[in-house]
Amino acid sequence: MAATTHTVTNQPPPLVGYDVFAADRALAEAVERHLEPALLDEAREELTALGRTSGSAQVQEWGVLANENPPKLRTHDRYGNRIDEVEFHPAWHRLLGKGVSAGLTSAWSRPGGHVRRAAGFVVWTQVEAGNGCPLSMTHAAVPALRTDPALAAEWEPRLTSTVYDQELRPAAQKAGVLFGMGMTEKQGGSDVRANTTEARPLAEDGTYELTGHKWFCSAPMSDGFLVLAQAPDGLTCFLVPRVLADGTRNVFRIQRLKDKLGNRSNASSEVEFDGTWARRVGDEGRGVRTIIEMVAATRLDCVLGSASLMRQAVAQAVHHCTYREAFGGKLIDKPLMRNVLADLALESEAATTLALRLAAAYDDGSEQELAFLRLAVPAAKYWVTKRCTPVAVEALECLGGNGYVEESGMPRLLRESPLNSVWEGAGNVQALDVLRALQREPGALDAYLREVGQARGADHRLDGAIKNLLTELADLEGIEARARRLVERIALVLQGSLLVRYAPPEVADAFCASRLGGDWGSAFGTLPHSLDLATVVERARPVS
């Protein structure tokens, strides 16, 4: 029934029916920059198709439904048999199936695969971030399994498949599989060397029986899991299949699902092993070294996930302000609102540009690029993921009271925003990892300095920031207590260098003036008024 008391006006239309990829200029330009020309046409076609799907009203509704109907744990069937299954809403399966078919688990074996997947991950997880967890874990399992060529030969084709098969049956009978991971335990958390789960060798070489627990186990309905346990010679990595080769269920007792702040559509669980069959991955006693490549890949996905959330938050804010009128004009034309939007857009573009640069380093795979990643990934993970929450809060505020209402979608972005900073090692873990790279791998710092040095002389504020950073790095006294400050500076200098080289002058100027030059307040919307903020905002507007 139509309203009889008033006419609804001055409300922006929904941000639907657009190409999420093409509308993100920073992302599209990064793909062009980092891919070989021969790959561009095919990559653009793939990403445009995914972008249009992501921007469709139907797929956005799937994201809403998946979050409104979170997974449910079924520990037993109607007859009392233990089954340990997780039930998902059909929308979840549609989302996850589309992510798999779009190649978001198949980066490792195709040219430019990491850049193409990274761009797709940024696009797709703007629809719904929860399905990014199993996509990320499945993608990241590949380098860990490659420490055992036989295991890699068996599992990698299924992990990188574009076929989504949700049924629980032996992996050998499936065209595609998903993986999860279990590292942390109640008593240790991030200190995985304190793990107590015991691995007892069985008669068959390389097989073990696990007894213990995992306090956080991701994607518990996956086909396999990489977990850590104490073998006779120390902490070791194991592959735990969900279903054994003979079709019986492995002992994988899901105690409960976590009731999380956000990421509601995705199941995170507590599990127990009690005579659970497992296959060793890598050598005994080298579990952390074996699984660290998986962790590094998932940390990059944390950066990508935060870049995705920031981009969607900024797109919604700019879209709203483009249409909403107040005090005699469009919000986007008001100088103070324009300052806020430009400041948010800078944070988003800097995150996207850095994330795609890291993905390109994976594609390159040279010794220098791998050394660069050793320092740049934890620094980026530390800084980009921490910037996500303040961006989401400010973007929500741009919509006013409407942004605080669930129907706007902004509360879901806000609840999701702290996640990537917590998962795969919180802030202090990342900062300490950077210190380890600086102290133990001199090649990592050399590679980083070569990267940022490519922009030297282009902006005096960047030059000054590089000089100050070198001064900080020369003073190792009390370095652990100031590690966060140091890592923040490492990330900002790297972002500044990339933007000076690749972004439009207006964007680079604003970033260097505020983030490196100190002409910035303590909240968004405090950029120098003399900058070309209108151009920065227009670049961030989601129009394709």
C-alpha positions as CSV (number, residue, x, y, z in Angstrom):
1,M,0.0,0.0,0.0
2,A,1.3,3.5,-0.9
3,A,2.0,5.9,1.9
4,T,-0.8,8.4,2.4
5,T,1.1,10.7,4.8
6,H,4.1,11.6,2.7
7,T,6.1,11.0,-0.5
8,V,9.5,9.3,-0.2
9,T,12.1,11.4,-1.8
10,N,15.9,12.1,-1.4
11,Q,16.8,8.4,-1.0
12,P,19.7,7.0,-3.0
13,P,18.9,4.0,-5.2
14,P,20.5,0.6,-4.2
15,L,24.0,0.0,-5.4
16,V,23.2,-2.9,-7.6
17,G,23.3,-3.9,-11.3
18,Y,26.9,-2.7,-11.8
19,D,30.3,-4.3,-12.5
20,V,32.2,-4.4,-9.2
21,F,35.5,-5.0,-11.0
22,A,35.4,-2.3,-13.7
23,A,34.0,0.2,-11.2
24,D,37.1,-0.1,-9.0
25,R,39.7,1.8,-11.0
26,A,42.5,1.1,-8.6
27,L,41.9,-2.6,-8.9
28,A,41.5,-2.7,-12.7
29,E,44.6,-0.7,-13.2
30,A,46.6,-2.9,-10.9
31,V,45.6,-6.0,-12.9
32,E,46.7,-4.2,-16.1
33,R,50.0,-3.2,-14.5
34,H,50.9,-6.6,-13.1
35,L,49.8,-9.0,-15.8
36,E,51.6,-9.8,-19.1
37,P,49.8,-8.2,-22.1
38,A,49.1,-11.6,-23.6
39,L,47.0,-12.5,-20.5
40,L,45.0,-9.2,-20.2
41,D,42.1,-9.9,-22.5
42,E,41.3,-13.2,-20.9
43,A,41.7,-11.9,-17.4
44,R,39.5,-8.8,-18.1
45,E,36.8,-11.1,-19.5
46,E,36.9,-13.3,-16.4
47,L,37.0,-10.5,-13.9
48,T,34.3,-8.5,-15.7
49,A,32.0,-11.5,-15.7
50,L,32.6,-12.0,-12.0
51,G,32.2,-8.3,-11.4
52,R,28.8,-8.2,-13.0
53,T,27.7,-11.3,-11.1
54,S,28.9,-9.7,-7.8
55,G,27.0,-6.5,-8.5
56,S,23.8,-8.3,-9.4
57,A,20.7,-8.0,-7.1
58,Q,20.3,-11.7,-7.0
59,V,23.8,-12.5,-5.8
60,Q,23.8,-9.7,-3.3
61,E,20.6,-11.2,-1.9
62,W,22.5,-14.5,-1.5
63,G,24.9,-12.7,0.7
64,V,22.1,-11.4,2.9
65,L,20.5,-14.8,3.2
66,A,23.7,-16.6,4.1
67,N,24.3,-14.2,6.9
68,E,20.7,-14.2,8.2
69,N,20.7,-18.0,8.2
70,P,24.0,-19.0,9.9
71,P,25.3,-22.6,9.9
72,K,23.9,-25.2,12.3
73,L,25.8,-28.0,13.9
74,R,24.3,-31.5,13.7
75,T,26.3,-33.7,16.1
76,H,24.0,-36.8,15.8
77,D,21.4,-38.2,13.4
78,R,17.9,-39.1,14.4
79,Y,19.0,-42.5,15.5
80,G,21.7,-41.3,17.9
81,N,24.7,-41.9,15.6
82,R,27.4,-39.4,15.7
83,I,27.7,-37.6,12.3
84,D,29.4,-34.2,13.1
85,E,27.9,-32.3,10.2
86,V,27.3,-28.6,9.6
87,E,24.2,-27.5,7.8
88,F,24.3,-24.4,5.6
89,H,21.6,-22.3,3.9
90,P,21.4,-23.0,0.2
91,A,22.6,-19.4,-0.4
92,W,26.0,-20.3,1.2
93,H,26.4,-23.2,-1.2
94,R,25.6,-21.0,-4.2
95,L,28.1,-18.4,-3.1
96,L,30.9,-21.0,-2.4
97,G,30.2,-22.8,-5.6
98,K,30.5,-19.6,-7.6
99,G,33.7,-18.7,-5.9
100,V,35.2,-22.1,-6.7
101,S,34.0,-22.0,-10.3
102,A,35.5,-18.5,-10.7
103,G,39.0,-19.9,-10.0
104,L,39.5,-18.5,-6.5
105,T,41.3,-21.7,-5.4
106,S,43.3,-22.2,-8.6
107,A,46.1,-19.6,-8.6
108,W,49.2,-21.8,-8.4
109,S,49.3,-23.5,-11.8
110,R,48.3,-20.9,-14.3
111,P,50.1,-17.8,-15.7
112,G,49.4,-14.7,-13.7
113,G,47.3,-16.9,-11.4
114,H,47.9,-15.0,-8.2
115,V,47.1,-11.5,-9.6
116,R,44.0,-12.8,-11.3
117,R,42.9,-14.7,-8.2
118,A,43.7,-11.8,-5.9
119,A,41.5,-9.4,-8.1
120,G,38.7,-11.9,-8.1
121,F,39.0,-12.4,-4.4
122,V,38.6,-8.7,-3.8
123,V,35.6,-8.5,-6.1
124,W,33.8,-11.6,-4.9
125,T,34.2,-11.1,-1.1
126,Q,32.5,-7.7,-1.4
127,V,29.3,-9.7,-1.8
128,E,29.9,-11.9,1.3
129,A,33.1,-12.2,3.2
130,G,32.4,-15.5,5.0
131,N,32.8,-17.8,2.0
132,G,36.2,-16.3,1.6
133,C,37.5,-18.5,4.4
134,P,37.2,-21.9,2.8
135,L,38.3,-20.4,-0.5
136,S,41.4,-19.0,1.2
137,M,42.3,-22.2,3.1
138,T,41.9,-24.4,0.0
139,H,44.1,-22.0,-2.1
140,A,46.7,-21.8,0.7
141,A,47.0,-25.5,1.3
142,V,48.8,-26.1,-2.0
143,P,52.3,-24.8,-1.0
144,A,52.3,-26.8,2.2
145,L,51.3,-30.0,0.5
146,R,54.1,-29.4,-2.1
147,T,56.6,-30.3,0.6
148,D,55.5,-33.9,0.0
149,P,55.4,-34.5,-3.8
150,A,53.3,-37.6,-3.5
151,L,50.6,-35.8,-1.5
152,A,50.7,-32.8,-3.8
153,A,50.2,-35.1,-6.8
154,E,47.2,-36.7,-5.2
155,W,45.5,-33.6,-3.8
156,E,46.5,-30.5,-5.8
157,P,44.4,-31.3,-8.9
158,R,41.3,-31.5,-6.6
159,L,42.2,-28.4,-4.6
160,T,42.7,-26.3,-7.7
161,S,39.6,-27.6,-9.4
162,T,36.8,-25.3,-10.4
163,V,34.2,-27.9,-9.4
164,Y,32.4,-27.5,-6.1
165,D,31.2,-30.8,-4.6
166,Q,29.6,-30.4,-1.1
167,E,29.0,-34.1,-0.5
168,L,31.0,-35.9,2.2
169,R,32.6,-38.8,0.5
170,P,36.2,-40.1,-0.1
171,A,38.3,-37.4,-1.9
172,A,39.3,-39.9,-4.6
173,Q,35.6,-39.9,-5.7
174,K,35.4,-36.1,-6.0
175,A,36.3,-33.8,-8.8
176,G,37.0,-30.9,-6.4
177,V,37.7,-30.6,-2.7
178,L,38.0,-27.9,0.0
179,F,40.5,-27.7,2.8
180,G,40.5,-26.2,6.3
181,M,43.2,-25.7,8.9
182,G,43.6,-26.3,12.6
183,M,46.6,-24.9,14.5
184,T,45.6,-23.3,17.7
185,E,44.7,-25.0,21.0
186,K,43.1,-23.8,24.2
187,Q,46.3,-23.5,26.2
188,G,48.5,-21.9,23.5
189,G,46.7,-19.8,21.0
190,S,49.2,-18.3,18.7
191,D,52.0,-20.1,20.5
192,V,51.5,-23.3,18.5
193,R,54.7,-24.9,19.9
194,A,52.7,-25.2,23.2
195,N,50.3,-27.6,21.4
196,T,49.6,-30.9,23.2
197,T,47.7,-32.9,20.5
198,E,49.6,-36.2,20.3
199,A,50.5,-38.0,17.1
200,R,51.2,-41.7,17.5
201,P,52.8,-43.5,14.5
202,L,50.9,-46.4,12.9
203,A,52.3,-49.4,11.1
204,E,51.9,-47.9,7.6
205,D,54.8,-45.4,6.9
206,G,53.8,-41.8,7.2
207,T,50.4,-42.5,8.9
208,Y,49.5,-41.6,12.5
209,E,46.7,-41.6,15.0
210,L,45.9,-38.2,16.6
211,T,44.5,-37.5,20.1
212,G,43.8,-34.0,21.2
213,H,41.8,-30.9,20.2
214,K,41.8,-27.7,18.1
215,W,40.3,-24.6,19.7
216,F,39.8,-22.9,16.3
217,C,39.3,-25.1,13.2
218,S,38.2,-23.3,10.1
219,A,35.7,-24.6,7.6
220,P,34.8,-27.9,9.5
221,M,32.8,-29.3,6.6
222,S,35.9,-29.4,4.3
223,D,37.3,-32.6,2.8
224,G,40.6,-32.3,4.5
225,F,42.5,-30.3,7.1
226,L,46.1,-29.4,7.8
227,V,46.8,-29.6,11.5
228,L,49.7,-29.5,13.9
229,A,50.4,-32.2,16.5
230,Q,53.3,-33.4,18.6
231,A,55.0,-36.5,16.9
232,P,57.9,-38.4,18.6
233,D,60.4,-35.9,17.1
234,G,58.4,-32.8,17.7
235,L,55.7,-30.6,16.3
236,T,54.7,-31.9,12.9
237,C,52.1,-31.0,10.2
238,F,49.5,-33.6,9.3
239,L,46.7,-34.0,6.7
240,V,43.5,-35.2,8.3
241,P,40.9,-36.3,5.7
242,R,37.2,-35.9,6.7
243,V,36.2,-39.2,5.1
244,L,38.6,-42.2,4.8
245,A,39.3,-44.1,1.6
246,D,36.9,-46.9,2.5
247,G,34.0,-44.4,2.9
248,T,33.9,-44.3,6.7
249,R,34.0,-41.0,8.6
250,N,37.3,-40.1,10.2
251,V,37.0,-39.3,13.9
252,F,36.4,-35.5,13.7
253,R,34.2,-34.5,16.6
254,I,32.8,-31.0,16.2
255,Q,32.2,-29.9,19.8
256,R,30.5,-26.6,18.9
257,L,30.5,-23.7,16.4
258,K,31.9,-20.4,17.5
259,D,29.4,-17.6,18.1
260,K,31.4,-14.8,16.4
261,L,31.1,-11.1,16.2
262,G,30.9,-11.2,12.4
263,N,31.6,-13.7,9.7
264,R,28.3,-15.2,10.6
265,S,27.8,-17.2,7.5
266,N,31.0,-19.2,7.9
267,A,31.4,-22.1,10.4
268,S,34.4,-21.8,12.7
269,S,34.6,-24.7,15.1
270,E,36.1,-26.5,18.1
271,V,37.1,-30.1,17.3
272,E,38.5,-33.1,19.1
273,F,40.6,-35.9,17.7
274,D,40.4,-39.4,19.4
275,G,42.2,-42.0,17.3
276,T,41.9,-39.8,14.3
277,W,43.7,-41.1,11.2
278,A,46.3,-38.7,9.7
279,R,49.0,-38.5,7.1
280,R,52.3,-36.7,7.8
281,V,53.1,-33.7,5.7
282,G,56.9,-33.0,5.7
283,D,59.3,-34.2,8.2
284,E,58.7,-34.8,11.9
285,G,59.6,-31.8,14.0
286,R,59.3,-29.4,11.1
287,G,55.5,-28.7,11.4
288,V,55.8,-24.9,11.6
289,R,58.2,-24.7,8.7
290,T,55.9,-26.9,6.7
291,I,52.6,-25.1,7.4
292,I,54.1,-21.6,7.3
293,E,53.7,-21.3,3.5
294,M,50.0,-21.9,4.1
295,V,49.9,-19.3,6.8
296,A,51.7,-16.8,4.6
297,A,49.2,-17.3,1.8
298,T,46.2,-16.9,4.1
299,R,47.8,-13.7,5.5
300,L,47.9,-12.3,2.1
301,D,44.2,-13.2,1.8
302,C,43.6,-11.2,5.0
303,V,45.1,-8.2,3.3
304,L,42.9,-8.9,0.2
305,G,39.9,-9.4,2.4
306,S,40.4,-6.1,4.2
307,A,41.0,-4.3,0.9
308,S,37.7,-5.8,-0.3
309,L,35.7,-4.7,2.8
310,M,37.2,-1.2,2.6
311,R,36.4,-0.9,-1.1
312,Q,32.8,-1.9,-0.5
313,A,32.4,0.4,2.4
314,V,33.8,3.4,0.5
315,A,31.8,2.5,-2.6
316,Q,28.6,2.5,-0.5
317,A,29.5,5.8,1.1
318,V,30.4,7.6,-2.1
319,H,27.3,6.2,-3.8
320,H,25.1,7.4,-1.0
321,C,26.6,10.9,-1.0
322,T,26.3,11.1,-4.8
323,Y,22.5,11.0,-4.5
324,R,21.7,12.3,-1.1
325,E,20.9,16.0,-0.7
326,A,21.3,18.1,2.4
327,F,21.5,21.8,3.2
328,G,20.8,22.8,-0.3
329,G,23.0,20.5,-2.4
330,K,24.4,17.0,-2.9
331,L,26.4,15.7,0.0
332,I,29.3,14.8,-2.4
333,D,29.7,18.4,-3.3
334,K,30.0,19.7,0.3
335,P,33.6,20.5,1.1
336,L,33.7,18.8,4.4
337,M,32.0,15.6,3.2
338,R,34.3,15.6,0.2
339,N,37.3,15.6,2.5
340,V,35.9,12.6,4.4
341,L,35.2,10.7,1.3
342,A,38.6,11.5,-0.2
343,D,40.4,10.4,2.9
344,L,38.5,7.1,2.9
345,A,39.2,6.6,-0.8
346,L,43.0,7.1,-0.2
347,E,43.0,4.3,2.5
348,S,41.1,2.0,0.1
349,E,43.3,2.6,-2.9
350,A,46.5,2.3,-0.9
351,A,45.3,-1.1,0.5
352,T,44.3,-2.4,-3.0
353,T,47.5,-1.3,-4.6
354,L,49.6,-2.9,-2.0
355,A,47.6,-6.2,-2.0
356,L,47.9,-6.6,-5.8
357,R,51.6,-5.8,-5.6
358,L,52.1,-8.7,-3.2
359,A,50.1,-11.0,-5.4
360,A,52.4,-10.1,-8.3
361,A,55.4,-11.0,-6.3
362,Y,54.0,-14.5,-5.8
363,D,53.5,-14.8,-9.6
364,D,57.1,-13.7,-10.2
365,G,58.5,-16.2,-7.7
366,S,62.1,-15.0,-8.0
367,E,64.5,-15.1,-5.0
368,Q,64.3,-11.3,-4.6
369,E,60.5,-11.2,-4.8
370,L,60.2,-14.0,-2.2
371,A,62.5,-12.2,0.1
372,F,60.4,-9.0,-0.4
373,L,57.3,-11.0,0.6
374,R,58.9,-12.3,3.7
375,L,58.9,-8.7,5.1
376,A,56.1,-7.1,3.1
377,V,53.3,-9.7,3.8
378,P,53.4,-9.4,7.7
379,A,53.8,-5.6,7.5
380,A,50.9,-5.3,5.1
381,K,48.8,-7.8,7.1
382,Y,49.5,-5.7,10.2
383,W,48.6,-2.3,8.8
384,V,46.0,-2.9,6.2
385,T,43.8,-5.1,8.4
386,K,44.0,-2.6,11.2
387,R,42.8,0.2,8.9
388,C,39.7,-1.7,7.9
389,T,37.6,-1.0,11.0
390,P,38.1,2.8,11.2
391,V,37.3,2.9,7.5
392,A,34.1,0.9,8.0
393,V,33.0,3.0,10.9
394,E,33.5,6.3,9.0
395,A,31.9,5.0,5.9
396,L,28.9,3.9,7.9
397,E,28.6,7.4,9.4
398,C,28.5,8.9,5.9
399,L,25.1,7.2,5.6
400,G,24.0,8.7,8.9
401,G,21.3,6.8,10.8
402,N,20.5,4.8,7.7
403,G,24.0,3.3,7.9
404,Y,23.4,2.0,11.4
405,V,20.4,0.0,10.2
406,E,20.9,-3.6,9.1
407,E,19.1,-3.1,5.8
408,S,21.9,-0.8,4.6
409,G,24.5,-3.6,4.8
410,M,26.9,-1.4,6.6
411,P,26.6,-3.1,10.0
412,R,27.6,-6.4,8.4
413,L,30.7,-4.7,7.0
414,L,31.5,-3.2,10.4
415,R,31.1,-6.6,12.2
416,E,33.4,-8.2,9.6
417,S,36.0,-5.5,9.7
418,P,38.2,-6.6,12.7
419,L,38.3,-10.2,11.6
420,N,41.3,-10.1,9.3
421,S,43.4,-8.4,11.9
422,V,42.7,-11.2,14.4
423,W,42.9,-14.3,12.2
424,E,46.2,-15.8,11.1
425,G,48.1,-14.0,13.8
426,A,47.0,-10.8,15.4
427,G,48.9,-7.5,15.4
428,N,51.7,-8.3,17.8
429,V,52.4,-11.6,16.0
430,Q,52.7,-9.8,12.7
431,A,55.0,-7.1,14.2
432,L,57.3,-9.8,15.7
433,D,57.4,-11.6,12.4
434,V,58.6,-8.5,10.7
435,L,61.4,-8.2,13.4
436,R,62.4,-11.8,12.8
437,A,62.6,-11.1,9.1
438,L,64.8,-8.1,9.7
439,Q,67.1,-9.9,12.1
440,R,67.4,-13.3,10.4
441,E,67.0,-12.5,6.7
442,P,69.0,-9.5,5.5
443,G,67.8,-10.2,1.9
444,A,64.3,-9.3,3.0
445,L,65.2,-5.7,4.0
446,D,67.4,-5.3,0.9
447,A,64.5,-6.4,-1.4
448,Y,62.1,-4.0,0.5
449,L,64.5,-1.1,0.1
450,R,65.0,-1.8,-3.6
451,E,61.2,-1.7,-4.0
452,V,60.5,1.6,-2.2
453,G,63.7,3.1,-3.6
454,Q,62.2,3.0,-7.1
455,A,60.2,6.1,-6.2
456,R,63.0,8.1,-4.7
457,G,63.2,11.6,-5.9
458,A,59.5,11.7,-7.0
459,D,58.1,13.2,-3.8
460,H,60.0,15.0,-1.0
461,R,57.7,13.7,1.7
462,L,58.3,10.1,0.6
463,D,62.0,10.7,0.5
464,G,61.9,12.1,4.0
465,A,59.9,9.1,5.2
466,I,62.4,6.7,3.7
467,K,65.2,8.5,5.4
468,N,63.4,8.5,8.8
469,L,62.7,4.8,8.4
470,L,66.4,4.0,7.8
471,T,67.2,5.9,10.9
472,E,64.7,3.8,12.9
473,L,66.1,0.6,11.4
474,A,69.6,1.5,12.4
475,D,68.6,1.8,16.1
476,L,67.9,-1.7,17.5
477,E,67.6,-0.7,21.1
478,G,64.2,-1.5,22.5
479,I,63.0,-2.5,19.1
480,E,60.4,-5.0,20.3
481,A,58.6,-2.4,22.4
482,R,58.4,-0.1,19.3
483,A,57.8,-2.8,16.8
484,R,54.2,-1.7,16.0
485,R,55.4,1.8,15.2
486,L,58.2,0.5,13.0
487,V,55.9,-1.9,11.1
488,E,53.3,0.8,10.5
489,R,56.1,3.0,9.0
490,I,57.3,0.2,6.8
491,A,53.8,-0.4,5.4
492,L,53.1,3.3,4.9
493,V,56.4,3.9,3.1
494,L,55.7,1.0,0.8
495,Q,52.1,2.2,0.1
496,G,53.5,5.7,-0.6
497,S,56.1,4.4,-3.0
498,L,53.5,2.4,-4.9
499,L,51.1,5.3,-5.2
500,V,53.7,7.7,-6.2
501,R,54.7,5.4,-9.1
502,Y,51.3,4.2,-10.2
503,A,48.4,6.3,-8.9
504,P,47.1,9.5,-10.4
505,P,49.1,12.6,-9.1
506,E,46.1,13.8,-7.0
507,V,46.0,10.5,-5.1
508,A,49.7,10.2,-4.5
509,D,49.9,13.9,-3.4
510,A,47.1,13.5,-0.9
511,F,48.5,10.3,0.5
512,C,52.1,11.6,0.9
513,A,50.8,14.9,2.4
514,S,48.7,13.2,5.0
515,R,50.2,9.7,5.7
516,L,53.9,10.6,5.2
517,G,54.1,14.4,5.5
518,G,52.1,14.7,8.8
519,D,49.5,17.2,7.4
520,W,46.6,15.1,8.8
521,G,44.4,15.0,11.9
522,S,43.4,12.1,14.1
523,A,40.1,11.3,12.2
524,F,39.1,10.9,8.6
525,G,38.2,14.1,6.8
526,T,41.3,16.1,8.0
527,L,43.2,16.2,4.7
528,P,44.8,19.5,3.7
529,H,42.1,21.7,2.1
530,S,44.4,22.7,-0.8
531,L,44.4,19.3,-2.3
532,D,42.4,18.2,-5.4
533,L,39.9,16.2,-3.3
534,A,37.1,16.2,-5.9
535,T,39.3,14.2,-8.3
536,V,40.2,11.7,-5.6
537,V,36.5,11.2,-4.7
538,E,35.4,10.9,-8.4
539,R,38.0,8.2,-8.9
540,A,36.4,6.2,-6.1
541,R,32.8,6.5,-7.3
542,P,31.4,3.1,-8.2
543,V,30.3,3.8,-11.8
544,S,31.2,1.4,-14.6
